[in-house]
Amino acid sequence: MDYFIIVITTVAGLYFHWWIYVRIKRWMDRDLALSLAGDDAAMREHMLACLSQAQASGVRRGDLPAWLERAAAEYRASRQ
């Protein structure tokens, strides 16, 4: 019975750490997209849509900042 408790506790702890790691990565990606948008509400929505598009198209996490910066620059250029 002791081993069962240890296994359940270990599995629950590992799952929790995985879950919090994934949530923090999502928060960081969302924060990056919103920080590139600044205070412009329309650009914030656009950047969140670009983030969703990047995630759907499989942009690697290491390439995401450059991809989002390029999307922000394209958005600013189209608004001028």
Protein Blocks (a to p, Z undefined) as FASTA:
>chain_A
ZZmmmmmmmmmmmmmmmmmmmmmmmmmmmmmmmmmnomalklmmmmmmmmmmmmmnopaf
klmmmmmmmmmmmmmmmmZZ
